[in-house]
Amino acid sequence: MSAQTKADPTPAGRVFAQRVGVFVLFNAAVTVLGLWEELWWAAALVDFVLLVRIAEQGALLVPERYNRIYERSLAVAFPLILLLGWQLVVGAEILSPVWFPPPTRIVQALWELATEFDEFSGTSLFGRPWSLPERLAEEGLDGAAAFAAESHLFATLMRVFAGFVIGAVPGTLLGMIMGVSRTVRSMVDATLSAFYVLPKIAIFPIMMLVFPNPFGEGPKIAVVAISAFFLVAINTMVGVRDVEPVYLEAGRNYGAAGWRMFRHVIIPGSLPVMFAGLRLALGTALIVIIAIEFVRSTTGVGYLTFYYWEILSPDKMYAGLVIVMILGVGLTAGLKWLERVVMPWRREGDQGGRRG
């Protein structure tokens, strides 16, 4: 049926126009009847359903070779539509512009955070990166540390990267051992599961007692490392255990055993699940460090966001949340790039599937 519709776009185009017309008429009726203020949430839900139907029908009008471009366009268009809806709802004062500032004001606040240096605290979002070479030349590592102390973004990234690496490396090793050793798995699995369910933010006070400087970077990085460790270990164990038996049989047929089997069959076969665990761990690391910066820090994006909540500056508070979302997207994209580098056969397979 889909192929017939693609071959003859006239009926599909007619249905597409009808659905667009229904969308326009519905919004016009809600506006004329003055229902937005009372039922904006219900109207927004109906609009979402109508937009989904329009997008589905629009896919039938797109040539097969442009399907991926169309899907990416939808991924970009939907958040833009949400922002436009937010702007209109706040502009009509259906939502309070004080507590829900429109996107235009949030963008302005984001620009201010990125360009202004707070002389009182000696910090800003990016710090003063142009001063880093001079500081390194004059003060060495102390100069680099001073630069890090005045950049909220760099402070958060440093804690995430340090904690993620410190937790992911031993987590990967333990997960591999648990995956190949039934004895180790039986000994450790229950304990690992028990510690995994603990709220990671609840471990922070314990880490403050463990480290000599409870207000330094050590406790923060340690909690991030613990958060990443459990997720990576569990996913790595599952990945190693669930390697397809046909791969193992093929390895035996080619004479692989012991370390060669582990290196050439088990590790490549478990990498997709391992990288899924790394992605979860990286996202969790960011969530945990933002929460810690809320409660015990004087630098970082989390501290910046909470600070502007305390002084009742919603514009910059929302801007801080936007920075967190950008960090999440950027870190995930970087890990996806690393996944494509480490597993080139999956990239080639995806390209072959699209060509086919």
C-alpha positions in Angstrom: 0.0 0.0 0.0 2.9 2.3 0.9 4.6 1.6 -2.5 1.4 2.4 -4.4 1.0 5.6 -2.5 4.6 6.6 -3.3 4.1 5.8 -7.0 0.9 7.9 -7.1 1.4 10.9 -4.8 -1.9 12.6 -5.8 -4.1 10.9 -3.2 -1.4 11.2 -0.5 -1.1 14.9 -1.3 -4.8 15.4 -1.0 -4.9 13.7 2.4 -1.9 15.8 3.5 -3.7 19.0 2.5 -6.8 17.9 4.4 -4.9 17.2 7.5 -3.2 20.6 7.4 -6.6 22.1 6.9 -8.0 20.4 9.9 -5.0 21.6 12.0 -5.6 25.2 10.9 -9.4 25.1 11.4 -9.0 23.6 14.9 -6.6 26.3 16.1 -8.8 29.0 14.5 -11.9 27.6 16.3 -10.1 27.5 19.6 -8.9 31.0 19.2 -12.3 32.4 18.1 -14.1 30.7 21.0 -11.5 31.9 23.5 -10.6 28.5 24.8 -6.9 28.8 24.9 -6.7 30.3 28.4 -8.9 27.6 30.0 -8.0 24.5 27.9 -4.6 25.3 26.5 -3.1 22.0 27.7 -6.0 20.0 26.0 -5.6 22.0 22.8 -1.9 21.5 22.8 -2.4 17.8 23.1 -4.8 17.8 20.2 -2.3 19.9 18.2 0.4 17.3 18.9 -1.8 14.5 17.6 -2.7 16.5 14.5 1.0 17.3 13.8 1.9 13.6 14.1 -0.7 12.7 11.6 0.5 15.5 9.2 4.1 14.3 9.6 3.1 10.7 8.9 1.3 11.7 5.8 4.1 13.9 4.7 6.5 10.9 4.9 4.5 9.3 2.0 5.2 12.3 -0.2 9.0 12.2 0.4 11.1 10.2 -2.1 12.7 7.1 -0.6 16.2 8.5 -0.9 15.3 11.6 1.2 13.7 9.6 4.1 16.6 10.1 6.4 16.8 13.8 5.7 13.0 14.0 6.4 13.4 12.2 9.7 16.2 14.6 10.8 14.1 17.5 9.7 11.3 16.3 12.0 13.9 16.0 14.9 14.8 19.6 14.4 11.3 21.0 13.7 9.6 19.5 16.7 11.6 21.3 19.4 11.3 24.5 17.4 7.5 24.1 17.4 7.6 23.5 21.1 9.6 26.7 21.6 7.2 28.6 19.4 4.2 27.3 21.3 5.9 28.3 24.6 6.6 31.8 23.2 2.9 32.2 22.2 1.4 30.8 25.4 3.6 33.1 27.6 3.1 36.0 25.2 -0.7 35.6 25.7 -0.1 35.5 29.5 -1.7 32.1 29.7 1.4 31.2 31.7 3.2 33.7 33.9 6.1 35.3 32.1 7.7 35.8 35.5 8.1 32.1 36.3 8.0 30.8 32.7 10.0 33.4 30.7 9.6 33.1 27.0 12.4 31.5 24.9 13.6 34.9 23.6 14.4 36.1 27.1 16.1 32.8 27.9 18.3 33.1 24.9 19.2 36.7 26.0 20.1 35.4 29.5 22.2 32.6 27.9 24.1 35.2 25.9 24.7 37.3 29.1 26.0 34.2 30.9 28.3 33.4 28.1 29.7 36.9 27.6 29.7 38.6 31.1 32.3 38.1 33.8 31.1 38.3 37.4 33.6 40.5 39.1 32.1 39.8 42.5 32.6 36.0 42.4 35.5 36.1 39.8 33.7 33.5 37.7 31.7 33.2 34.4 30.4 30.4 32.3 33.5 30.0 30.1 36.0 31.8 32.3 38.6 33.8 30.5 40.1 31.3 28.0 42.3 33.9 26.4 44.3 34.2 29.6 45.1 30.5 29.8 48.4 30.6 27.7 49.7 33.5 29.8 48.8 31.8 33.1 50.5 28.6 32.0 53.6 30.4 31.1 53.8 32.5 34.3 52.3 30.1 36.9 52.3 26.6 35.4 49.7 24.2 36.7 48.7 26.7 39.4 47.7 29.1 36.6 45.6 26.3 34.9 43.9 25.5 38.3 43.1 29.2 38.7 41.6 29.3 35.2 39.5 26.2 36.0 38.2 27.8 39.2 36.7 30.7 37.3 34.9 28.7 34.6 31.6 27.0 35.6 31.5 25.0 32.4 35.1 23.7 32.7 34.5 22.8 36.3 31.5 20.6 35.5 33.2 19.0 32.5 36.3 18.2 34.5 34.3 16.5 37.3 32.2 14.6 34.7 35.2 13.4 32.7 37.4 12.5 35.7 34.6 10.7 37.5 33.4 8.9 34.4 36.9 7.6 33.5 37.7 6.6 37.1 34.5 4.7 37.3 34.2 3.3 33.8 37.6 1.6 33.6 37.3 -0.7 36.7 33.6 -1.1 35.9 34.5 -2.5 32.4 37.1 -4.8 33.8 34.8 -6.2 36.6 32.0 -6.6 34.1 34.1 -8.6 31.8 35.3 -10.9 34.6 31.8 -11.4 35.8 30.7 -12.1 32.3 33.2 -14.9 31.7 33.4 -16.3 35.2 30.3 -17.9 36.7 31.9 -18.1 40.1 32.8 -14.4 40.3 29.3 -13.5 39.0 27.7 -15.6 41.7 29.8 -14.0 44.4 29.5 -10.4 43.3 26.2 -10.0 41.4 23.9 -9.7 44.5 26.2 -7.2 46.2 26.5 -5.2 43.0 22.7 -5.0 42.7 22.3 -4.0 46.3 24.7 -1.1 46.0 23.4 -0.1 42.6 20.0 0.9 43.9 21.3 3.3 46.5 20.6 6.9 45.5 24.0 8.2 44.4 23.5 11.6 45.9 23.1 9.9 49.3 26.6 8.6 49.1 28.0 12.1 48.9 28.0 12.8 52.7 30.0 9.5 53.1 32.5 10.6 50.6 32.9 13.9 52.4 33.9 12.0 55.5 36.3 9.8 53.6 38.4 12.5 51.9 40.7 14.8 53.8 39.2 17.9 52.2 35.4 17.4 52.4 34.7 20.6 50.4 37.3 19.8 47.6 36.9 18.1 44.3 37.6 14.6 45.6 34.1 13.8 47.1 32.4 15.1 44.0 34.5 13.1 41.5 34.2 10.0 43.7 30.4 10.0 43.7 30.4 10.5 39.9 32.9 7.6 39.6 30.7 5.3 41.8 27.6 6.2 39.7 29.4 5.3 36.4 31.0 2.2 37.9 27.8 0.3 38.6 26.1 1.0 35.3 29.2 0.1 33.3 29.9 -3.1 35.2 26.3 -4.4 34.9 26.0 -3.6 31.2 29.4 -5.0 30.4 28.6 -8.2 32.3 25.3 -8.5 30.3 27.1 -7.8 27.0 29.7 -10.5 27.6 27.2 -13.1 28.7 24.9 -12.4 25.8 27.4 -12.8 23.0 25.7 -14.8 20.2 26.6 -18.5 20.5 27.1 -18.6 16.7 30.0 -16.2 17.1 31.6 -18.4 19.8 31.2 -21.4 17.6 32.7 -19.7 14.6 35.7 -18.6 16.8 36.2 -22.2 17.9 36.1 -23.4 14.3 38.9 -21.0 13.4 41.0 -22.2 16.4 40.3 -19.3 18.8 40.6 -20.2 22.5 41.5 -18.5 25.7 42.8 -14.9 25.2 42.3 -15.1 21.4 38.7 -16.0 21.9 38.2 -13.2 24.4 40.0 -10.6 22.2 38.6 -11.5 18.8 35.1 -12.7 19.6 33.8 -11.9 23.1 35.0 -8.3 23.3 33.8 -7.3 19.8 30.5 -9.2 20.3 29.8 -7.4 23.6 30.8 -3.9 22.5 27.2 -2.7 21.5 25.8 -3.5 25.0 29.0 -2.1 26.6 28.6 1.2 24.8 24.9 1.3 25.7 26.1 1.1 29.3 28.7 3.8 28.8 26.1 6.1 27.4 23.8 5.5 30.4 26.8 6.0 32.7 27.8 9.3 31.1 24.3 10.7 31.3 24.0 9.6 34.9 27.4 11.2 35.7 26.1 14.5 34.4 22.9 14.2 36.3 24.7 13.4 39.6 27.3 16.1 39.3 24.6 18.7 38.6 22.7 17.6 41.7 25.9 17.7 43.8 26.7 21.2 42.5 23.2 22.3 43.6 24.0 21.4 47.3 27.7 21.7 47.8 29.8 23.7 45.3 30.7 27.3 44.5 31.5 26.5 40.8 29.8 24.5 38.1 26.7 24.7 35.9 24.6 23.2 38.6 25.7 25.8 41.1 25.1 28.5 38.6 21.5 27.3 38.0 20.7 27.0 41.6 22.3 30.4 42.4 19.9 32.1 40.0 17.0 30.2 41.5 18.0 31.5 44.9 18.1 35.1 43.8 14.9 34.7 41.8 16.3 35.2 38.3 14.2 32.7 36.3 15.7 33.8 32.9 19.2 32.8 33.9 18.0 29.8 35.8 16.4 28.4 32.6 19.5 29.3 30.7 21.5 27.1 33.1 19.1 24.3 32.4 19.6 24.8 28.7 23.4 24.6 29.2 22.9 21.2 31.0 20.8 19.9 28.1 23.5 21.1 25.6 26.1 19.4 27.6 24.1 16.2 27.6 23.6 16.3 23.8 27.3 17.1 23.2 28.6 14.4 25.5 26.3 11.8 24.0 27.3 12.8 20.5 31.0 12.5 21.4 30.5 9.0 22.8 28.5 8.0 19.6 31.5 9.2 17.6 33.8 7.0 19.7 31.4 4.1 19.2 31.6 4.5 15.4 35.4 4.6 15.6 35.7 1.5 17.8 33.0 -0.5 15.9 33.6 0.4 12.2 31.8 -2.7 11.1 28.5 -1.5 12.5 28.9 1.8 10.6 29.6 0.0 7.4 26.7 -2.3 8.0 24.3 0.6 8.5 25.5 2.3 5.3 25.1 -1.0 3.4 21.6 -1.4 4.8 20.6 2.2 3.7 22.1 1.6 0.2 20.2 -1.7 0.0 
